[in-house]
């Protein structure tokens, strides 16, 4: 469902303004702001590794077309997680802000006296946020049907997404990091185990609780406190508590710790991606069903819902407008990939990255091609991989991203998209931003890989002017150049107020 376009009487004026801005972006060859240039040099990043655009968000309305800054604006750059802007805006336009994901649940057999004589089927359709609390509610609704015992199996239908050959450690070898979790039509709790460590100085130990409970996995209930740790010391004595625990996750059927826990740390929460993601959903559902007092005659396994069987109920997700707040504010990779795959959910053979890439290419062509030379001519087409930015392959030009953000600004999706972005110095991934000038004045998506760092979004000025800012660094020292990007945003606030 494409959102209603901007009113027709304004279309020509806005298109002309955007085209004029594009021409200015392509032609402009400015020098960098001195403070940005100095911070790039301090980070040992050459100017040629930096690309940026600062331009009015709505040039036709503001009467300004020329950008405040355009530096290598046509260069194809790896934007890291800033690519989530493309995925979320495409999602808002193609699916609509009120779109929700449903998870149908089927009872394949009669229910009598608390017993389902047959199988229970849970069919995943890509819900990005089927976390433990909502999984508990789903199983509680099953019990609300009068089911306490299932004589058959619990079948998990994952057929909505095409099978993938990707593995969690493929990107950087960190398979236990939650940011590397792979998408799944039935994604439960991000395939992660959340461990909570609570010190009890009186007993000399720290208890460990695990969510969700995983069937068949032995989980160590506690660890001793570190020698001499009395709980009155400051957090400075906490140190690297994870290393002190000496975790052993090599065996997926055993979560163990050979070390100790410093009481000075207080309560800590540590989330890891389960070492055997293929069995995570089965173990989580079996463990939670048992914990809730349910019994199961068979097993939890993969399966497919029988054709023609009506669902007993459907678990609805939050709306897309709410989901993209998690995706953008906290840069949730797997949620972004779930949304990206959803863009091709209705295509035969199940959703796939290739089908979703084609869907975004078609959307970009239709949205920007006619504005820039007619059909068949959509410049600055982004190169997508999985839509999350967790990729070495994804590319976008700053001028292409700026044009998309300008178009979004005058679209019906603007309030939802802007509200999903971290606010500089206030929340999300920019909560710890050290910028003083732009604090609270910028809604920006950030992105960082080992060789890429970026910021892009909207900047508001005290004069009431609103700007689009895009800054991307691709270099081995890219993470050290983050202060240069923050200086670019500060410069935009000051320059835009003149």
Secondary structure, 3 states (H helix, E strand, C coil): CCCCCCCHHHHHHHHHHHHHHHHHHHHCCCCCCHHHHHHHHHCCCCHHHEEEEEEECCHHHHCCCCCCEEECCCCEECCHHHHHHHHHHHHHHHHCCCCCCEEEEEEEEEEECCEEEEEEEEECCCCCCECHHHHHHHHHHHHHCCCCEECCCEEEECCCECCCCCCCCCCCCCCCCHHHCCCCCCCEHHHEEEEEEEEECCCCEEEEEEECCCCCCEECCEEEECCCCCCCCCHHHCCCHHHHHCEECCCCCEEEECCCECHHHCCEEEEEECCCHHHHHHHHHHHHHHHCCCEECCCEEECCCCCCCCCCEEEECCCHHHHHHHHHHCCCHHHHHHHHHHCCCCCCCCECHHHHHHHHHHHHHHHHHHHHCCCCCCCCCCECCCCCCCCCCCEEEHHHHHHHHHHHHCCCCHHHHHHCCEECCCCHHHCCCCCCCCCCCEEEEEEEECCEEEEEEEEECCCCCEEEEEEEEECCCHHHHHHHHHHHHHHHHHHHCC
